[in-house]
């Protein structure tokens, strides 16, 4: 006989679509947490990887970026796939694939195997966020979407938190290979949970529709092709992509790679101590996405918080670029601000979703999301090249040492990129005001 005291509440929650969606979203969000742990782990592992594989800054940047190159490349195909197959299979399959890549990374015996394995991690990870966004489009109202995007970003922040001091402590206790294998095991379990709990829509779960959630129609390949052509011709899509390229690329480069070596070399901090500063950025991610997303939904405005956030983001990085070695309290503030204001960048995904039909939500958000990970691929490499141009030939704690001026140039790259993105937000805002005026005329 079934134990109702144990199974009853869960069964009741699964039978209620407004509760079922939170359980299913939570399963996918845990997978996304692991995605962020993997993609940001290079900062903490940089010393071990540099020493074990004898890497230059450019090679370390390439190893870090290999995840993001593949991640970016699969975004649009994932959007097409998730619009046709649904988030359940895509999300669960991605969890299994990224975990297989983690096993290969942990067991690799050289730079090339590690490069390939990290690419496989990127391949599996690359489908998760788009799958979650499509799930939210199927289960949540349009006026909840920015909030849900922000909450999903909060799980990215939680993964980023775990990728800083907690990961550094774990690596110190059990070694980096064992730590990565543990993440792989967690990924396999999370993938199984996602497959068991997630359904593509309320009707797919045998439940009643949720009030005011738009119907998500089946999409043919011909319709998908038409949406892709429209996206390619849409100036707003390109502007939104530049904004997310800058915001996401800068944050993931700071927290995921160069934020820790900068503090180790310029301020002579231990890796574990330096990782507490990137932890501040991760905490900012935890709160920034939900807060900015909720405010955007609450006050029904997208462009004001986007423009203001990206502008402040750029100014924060300009401080380090101009001064090189500001007080550590200022560095802490820059890292925290960077994490918090990623919420402004995430609004680009809400804006592009709202510009296109419900059946195109996967491919539309995937297109802009891809740009964010092109940024996360190119900015680490560009900063690494700048740093290699100003290396000293010495090592600090196993990490190649660069001049303070080299780091000023590196942060100048991110500040300039964010400055361009800020100009794009202003242009987007102006285009939106023009379009609204034309509709009202």
C-alpha positions in Angstrom: 0.0 0.0 0.0 1.3 3.5 -0.9 2.3 5.6 2.1 0.1 8.7 1.6 2.0 10.6 4.3 5.1 10.4 2.2 3.9 10.4 -1.4 0.6 12.3 -1.0 2.0 15.9 -0.8 4.4 15.3 -3.7 1.7 13.7 -5.8 -0.6 16.6 -5.0 2.1 19.2 -6.0 2.8 17.3 -9.2 -1.0 17.4 -10.0 -1.2 21.2 -9.5 0.3 23.0 -12.6 1.2 26.1 -10.6 3.2 24.0 -8.2 4.4 21.4 -10.7 6.2 24.1 -12.7 8.3 25.2 -9.7 9.4 21.6 -9.0 10.3 21.0 -12.7 12.0 24.4 -13.0 14.0 23.6 -9.8 15.3 20.4 -11.3 16.5 22.2 -14.4 17.9 25.1 -12.3 20.1 22.6 -10.4 21.6 21.4 -13.7 22.2 25.1 -14.6 24.0 25.6 -11.2 26.4 22.8 -12.2 26.9 24.4 -15.6 28.1 27.6 -13.9 30.3 25.7 -11.5 32.1 24.1 -14.5 32.3 27.2 -16.7 33.7 29.4 -13.9 36.0 26.8 -12.3 39.0 27.8 -14.4 39.8 30.8 -12.1 40.3 28.6 -9.1 42.0 25.8 -11.1 44.3 28.2 -13.0 47.3 27.6 -10.8 47.0 23.8 -10.9 46.3 23.7 -14.7 49.1 26.1 -15.5 51.6 24.1 -13.4 50.4 20.7 -14.6 50.2 21.4 -18.3 52.8 24.2 -18.5 50.5 26.8 -19.9 51.0 30.3 -21.1 48.3 32.9 -20.4 47.0 32.6 -24.0 46.8 28.8 -23.6 45.0 29.1 -20.3 42.6 31.5 -21.9 42.1 29.1 -24.8 41.4 26.2 -22.4 38.9 28.4 -20.5 37.4 29.7 -23.7 37.0 26.2 -25.4 33.9 25.7 -23.2 32.4 29.0 -24.4 33.3 28.5 -28.1 31.3 25.3 -28.2 28.6 26.7 -25.9 28.1 29.7 -28.2 28.1 27.5 -31.4 25.3 25.3 -30.2 22.9 28.1 -29.1 20.9 28.6 -32.3 20.8 24.8 -33.1 19.6 24.3 -29.5 16.9 27.0 -30.0 15.7 25.1 -33.1 15.8 21.8 -31.2 14.0 22.9 -28.1 11.3 24.6 -30.1 10.6 21.3 -31.8 11.5 18.6 -29.2 10.9 20.5 -25.9 12.9 21.3 -22.8 12.6 17.9 -21.1 14.7 15.8 -23.4 17.1 18.6 -24.3 17.7 19.6 -20.7 18.2 16.1 -19.3 20.4 15.0 -22.3 22.6 18.1 -21.8 23.1 17.2 -18.1 24.4 13.7 -19.0 26.7 15.0 -21.8 28.3 17.7 -19.7 29.0 15.2 -17.0 30.6 12.8 -19.5 32.9 15.7 -20.5 33.7 16.4 -16.9 34.9 12.8 -16.5 37.1 13.2 -19.5 38.5 16.5 -18.2 39.3 14.9 -14.8 41.0 11.9 -16.3 42.9 13.8 -19.1 46.7 13.5 -19.2 47.6 16.6 -21.2 46.6 19.9 -22.6 44.9 18.7 -25.8 42.7 16.0 -24.0 41.7 18.7 -21.5 40.9 21.1 -24.3 38.6 18.6 -26.0 37.0 17.5 -22.8 36.2 21.0 -21.7 34.7 21.5 -25.2 32.4 18.5 -24.5 31.4 20.1 -21.2 30.5 23.2 -23.1 28.5 21.2 -25.6 26.3 19.6 -22.9 26.1 22.8 -20.9 25.1 24.9 -24.0 21.6 23.5 -24.2 20.6 24.0 -20.6 19.8 27.7 -20.3 17.8 27.8 -23.6 15.9 24.7 -22.4 15.0 26.5 -19.2 13.9 29.7 -21.0 11.7 27.6 -23.3 10.3 25.8 -20.2 9.5 29.1 -18.6 7.8 30.3 -21.8 5.6 27.2 -21.7 4.7 27.3 -18.0 4.8 31.0 -16.9 2.9 34.2 -17.9 4.7 36.8 -20.1 4.7 39.2 -17.2 6.6 36.6 -15.1 9.3 35.9 -17.7 11.9 38.5 -16.8 11.5 37.5 -13.1 12.0 33.8 -14.0 15.0 34.7 -16.2 16.4 36.5 -13.2 15.8 33.7 -10.8 17.5 31.3 -13.2 20.4 33.8 -13.3 20.4 33.5 -9.5 21.2 29.8 -9.8 24.0 30.8 -12.1 25.2 33.0 -9.2 24.9 30.2 -6.7 27.0 28.0 -9.0 29.5 30.9 -9.3 29.6 31.1 -5.5 30.4 27.4 -5.3 33.1 27.9 -8.0 35.0 30.3 -5.8 36.1 29.7 -2.2 34.1 26.4 -1.7 35.8 24.9 -4.8 39.2 26.3 -3.8 38.8 24.6 -0.4 37.6 21.3 -2.0 40.6 21.3 -4.4 42.9 21.9 -1.5 41.4 18.9 0.4 40.9 16.3 -2.4 42.7 17.6 -5.4 41.3 19.2 -8.6 40.7 15.9 -10.5 38.7 14.3 -7.7 36.7 17.5 -7.3 35.8 17.6 -11.0 34.8 13.9 -10.8 32.4 14.7 -7.9 30.8 17.4 -10.1 30.4 14.8 -12.9 28.5 12.5 -10.5 26.2 15.3 -9.4 25.5 16.1 -13.0 24.4 12.5 -13.8 22.0 12.6 -10.8 20.6 16.0 -11.8 20.0 14.8 -15.3 18.0 11.9 -14.1 15.9 14.1 -11.8 15.2 16.6 -14.7 14.0 13.8 -17.0 11.7 12.4 -14.3 10.2 15.7 -13.2 10.1 18.0 -16.2 7.4 18.0 -18.9 7.3 20.2 -21.9 4.0 21.9 -21.1 1.0 21.5 -18.7 -0.9 19.6 -21.3 2.1 17.3 -21.8 1.9 16.5 -18.1 -1.8 15.8 -18.4 -2.7 19.0 -16.5 -5.0 21.9 -17.1 -3.5 25.0 -18.8 -2.3 27.9 -16.6 -4.3 31.1 -16.9 -2.7 33.7 -19.1 0.2 31.5 -20.2 0.3 31.8 -24.0 -0.1 28.7 -26.1 3.2 27.5 -27.5 2.4 26.0 -30.9 4.4 23.3 -32.7 6.9 24.8 -35.0 7.8 23.5 -38.5 11.3 23.7 -39.9 10.0 26.1 -42.5 8.6 28.4 -39.8 11.9 28.1 -37.9 13.8 29.1 -41.0 11.6 32.2 -41.5 12.2 33.2 -37.8 15.9 32.9 -38.3 15.8 35.0 -41.4 13.8 37.6 -39.6 16.2 37.6 -36.7 19.2 38.1 -39.1 17.5 41.2 -40.6 16.4 42.7 -37.3 18.7 45.6 -36.2 17.4 45.3 -32.6 18.5 41.7 -32.4 22.0 42.7 -33.3 22.1 45.5 -30.8 20.7 43.2 -28.1 23.4 40.7 -29.0 26.2 43.3 -28.6 24.8 44.2 -25.2 24.8 40.6 -24.0 28.2 39.9 -25.6 29.7 42.6 -23.4 27.8 42.0 -20.2 28.0 38.2 -20.1 31.4 38.0 -21.6 32.9 40.5 -19.2 31.4 38.9 -16.1 32.4 35.3 -17.0 35.9 36.5 -17.9 36.2 38.3 -14.6 34.8 35.6 -12.3 35.7 32.6 -14.4 39.3 33.4 -15.3 41.3 36.6 -14.8 39.7 38.0 -11.6 41.7 35.7 -9.4 45.1 35.9 -11.2 44.8 39.7 -11.2 44.6 39.7 -7.4 47.3 37.0 -6.9 49.8 38.9 -9.1 49.0 42.6 -8.4 48.1 42.3 -4.7 50.1 39.2 -3.8 47.1 37.4 -2.4 46.8 33.7 -1.9 44.4 32.0 -4.4 41.9 31.1 -1.7 41.9 34.7 -0.5 41.6 36.1 -4.0 38.7 33.7 -4.7 36.7 35.5 -2.0 36.6 38.6 -4.1 35.2 36.7 -7.1 32.8 35.2 -4.5 31.4 38.8 -4.1 30.7 38.8 -7.9 28.9 35.5 -7.6 26.8 36.8 -4.7 26.0 39.8 -6.9 24.7 37.4 -9.5 22.6 35.7 -6.9 20.7 38.8 -6.1 21.1 41.0 -9.2 19.2 38.8 -11.7 16.1 38.3 -9.6 16.0 41.9 -8.4 16.4 43.6 -11.8 14.1 41.1 -13.4 11.4 41.7 -10.8 11.7 45.4 -11.1 11.5 45.2 -14.9 8.3 43.2 -14.7 6.9 45.2 -11.8 7.3 48.6 -13.5 6.9 47.2 -17.1 10.2 48.8 -18.3 13.1 47.1 -20.0 15.4 49.7 -21.4 15.9 52.0 -18.4 17.3 49.3 -16.1 19.2 47.8 -19.1 20.9 51.1 -20.0 21.6 52.2 -16.4 23.0 48.9 -15.4 25.3 48.5 -18.4 26.6 52.1 -18.0 27.5 51.6 -14.3 29.1 48.2 -15.2 31.4 49.9 -17.7 32.3 52.6 -15.3 33.3 50.1 -12.7 35.8 48.3 -15.0 37.1 51.7 -16.1 38.2 52.4 -12.6 40.6 49.4 -12.6 41.7 50.2 -16.2 42.6 53.8 -15.2 44.2 53.2 -11.8 45.6 49.7 -12.1 45.9 49.0 -8.4 43.0 50.7 -6.6 42.3 49.9 -2.9 41.1 46.4 -2.3 37.8 47.7 -1.1 37.2 49.3 -4.5 38.2 46.1 -6.3 35.6 44.2 -4.1 33.0 46.8 -5.1 33.8 46.4 -8.8 33.5 42.6 -8.5 30.2 42.8 -6.6 28.7 45.4 -9.0 29.8 43.3 -12.0 27.8 40.3 -10.7 24.7 42.3 -9.7 24.4 44.1 -13.0 24.4 41.0 -15.1 20.7 41.3 -14.4 20.7 44.3 -16.7 22.2 42.1 -19.5 19.7 39.3 -18.9 16.9 41.7 -19.9 18.1 41.4 -23.5 16.7 37.9 -23.5 13.3 39.1 -22.3 13.2 41.9 -24.9 14.0 39.6 -27.8 11.5 37.0 -26.6 8.8 39.7 -26.6 9.6 40.8 -30.1 8.8 37.4 -31.7 5.9 34.9 -31.8 5.5 32.4 -29.0 6.7 29.5 -31.3 10.0 31.3 -31.8 10.8 31.9 -28.2 13.5 29.2 -28.2 15.4 30.3 -31.3 15.0 34.0 -30.5 16.5 33.8 -27.0 19.1 31.4 -28.2 20.3 33.8 -30.8 21.0 36.6 -28.3 22.3 34.1 -25.7 24.8 32.9 -28.3 26.3 36.3 -28.5 26.9 36.4 -24.7 29.0 33.3 -25.0 30.9 34.5 -28.0 31.9 37.3 -25.7 32.9 34.8 -23.0 35.0 33.1 -25.7 36.8 36.1 -27.1 37.3 38.4 -24.1 39.4 35.8 -22.1 41.6 35.3 -25.1 41.9 39.0 -25.8 42.8 39.7 -22.2 45.3 36.8 -22.2 47.0 38.2 -25.4 47.2 41.6 -23.7 48.7 40.1 -20.6 51.2 38.0 -22.5 52.5 41.3 -24.1 53.4 42.5 -20.6 54.6 39.4 -18.9 57.6 39.6 -16.5 59.0 36.1 -17.0 58.5 35.4 -13.3 56.0 33.2 -11.5 53.9 34.0 -8.4 52.7 30.8 -6.7 53.0 28.9 -9.9 51.1 31.6 -11.8 52.8 33.6 -14.6 53.3 37.2 -13.5 52.3 40.1 -15.6 52.9 43.8 -15.1 50.3 46.0 -13.5 50.1 47.9 -16.8 49.2 44.7 -18.5 46.2 44.3 -16.3 45.2 47.9 -16.9 45.2 47.1 -20.6 43.2 43.9 -20.0 40.5 45.7 -18.0 40.6 48.5 -20.6 39.3 45.9 -23.0 36.3 45.1 -20.9 35.6 48.7 -20.1 35.6 49.6 -23.8 33.4 46.7 -24.7 30.9 47.7 -22.1 31.0 51.3 -23.3 30.0 50.2 -26.8 27.2 48.1 -25.2 26.0 51.1 -23.3 25.7 53.1 -26.6 23.7 50.1 -28.0 21.2 50.3 -25.1 20.6 53.9 -25.8 20.0 53.2 -29.5 17.6 50.4 -28.6 15.7 52.7 -26.2 15.5 55.3 -29.0 14.3 52.7 -31.5 11.7 51.5 -29.1 10.4 55.0 -28.4 10.2 55.6 -32.2 8.3 52.3 -32.8 5.9 53.1 -30.0 5.3 56.5 -31.4 4.6 55.0 -34.9 2.1 52.6 -33.4 0.3 55.3 -31.5 0.1 57.7 -34.5 
